[in-house]
Amino acid sequence: MSEQNWTVAEAKAKFSEVIESANARGPQTITKNGKLAAVVVSPEEWRQKTERVGTLADFFAASPLRNSGLKIRRARRAPRPIKL
């Protein structure tokens, strides 16, 4: 897979080709005034990059701080009064 660079003008003129290239050859970068403006990727690649891996509980269970002995100190008194 090879990434191809397009200017905004080229991408506008050949939008279907940009999409076909993203599906066949991988991400297609679009530049504006010489700076990266956008990247077009295939739906498959987008799903892979944005798919959630595991749950929040799994994340906390795998935390390096889990058995570190870190203690959080909390105030034992009642919450402060709030004027409404």
C-alpha positions in Angstrom: 0.0 0.0 0.0 1.3 3.4 -0.9 0.1 6.7 0.3 -0.5 9.3 -2.3 -0.5 13.1 -1.8 -3.1 15.3 -3.4 -3.6 19.1 -3.4 -7.1 20.3 -2.5 -7.6 21.3 -6.2 -6.6 17.9 -7.4 -8.7 16.1 -4.8 -11.8 18.2 -5.7 -11.3 17.5 -9.4 -10.7 13.8 -8.9 -12.7 13.0 -5.8 -13.9 9.6 -7.0 -10.3 8.6 -7.8 -9.1 9.7 -4.3 -11.8 7.5 -2.7 -10.9 4.5 -5.0 -7.2 5.0 -4.2 -7.9 5.1 -0.5 -9.8 1.8 -0.8 -7.2 0.1 -3.0 -3.8 1.6 -1.9 -4.3 3.0 1.6 -4.5 6.5 3.1 -4.6 9.5 0.7 -3.3 12.8 2.1 -4.7 16.1 0.9 -2.6 19.3 1.3 -3.6 22.9 1.3 -0.9 25.6 0.9 1.7 22.9 1.4 0.3 21.8 4.8 -1.5 18.6 5.6 -5.3 19.4 5.5 -7.0 16.0 5.5 -6.5 12.2 5.1 -8.9 10.0 3.3 -9.0 6.4 4.4 -11.1 3.3 3.5 -14.1 2.5 5.7 -12.3 -0.7 6.8 -9.3 1.2 8.0 -11.4 3.8 9.8 -13.3 1.0 11.7 -10.0 -0.6 12.7 -8.6 2.7 14.0 -11.8 3.8 15.9 -13.0 0.4 17.2 -13.1 0.3 21.0 -10.7 -2.3 22.5 -11.8 -3.6 25.8 -14.0 -1.9 28.5 -13.3 0.8 31.0 -13.1 -1.8 33.6 -10.4 -3.7 31.6 -8.5 -0.4 31.3 -8.4 0.2 35.1 -7.6 -3.5 35.8 -4.5 -3.2 33.6 -3.4 0.1 35.1 0.2 0.1 36.3 -1.1 2.0 39.4 -3.4 -0.8 40.4 -1.0 -2.3 43.0 1.2 0.7 43.5 0.1 1.5 47.0 -1.1 5.0 45.9 -3.5 6.3 48.5 -6.0 9.1 48.0 -6.8 11.1 51.0 -10.4 12.5 51.3 -11.8 14.9 53.7 -14.0 13.2 56.3 -16.1 16.2 57.1 -19.4 17.1 55.6 -19.5 19.0 52.3 -19.2 22.8 52.5 -22.5 24.7 52.4 -23.5 26.2 49.1 -25.5 29.4 48.8 -28.2 29.3 46.1 
